[in-house]
């Protein structure tokens, strides 16, 4: 179950609710995957708002693994997009915003994004 105080974001994929969590390990993984020199460069890269599909796969993979799911990027790339790409992208960006402290405080735990 997603815990907003811990930075978790719930996302529903294929009828199952999964937890996205950006941990320190997830951030390190993203630095490598997105070729960012450091956390500042990673934040700047993400703030551009221009993501490739490969970037989204990397973000979702790191966040899902941070949330306790053992899943490979190849498995993430094969996930169904039942409700389109936008709910997955929105959930991934919300997880990152919470990790970097830019999400709205006291927002509670929003309903799961559906993909």
ABEGO torsion letter per residue (X at the ends): XBBAAAGBBBBBBGGBBBBBBBBAAAAAAAAAAAGBABAAAAAAAAAAGBBBAAAAAAAAAAAAAAAGBBBBAAAAAABBBAAEAAAAAAAAAAAAAAAAGABBBGAEBBBBBBX
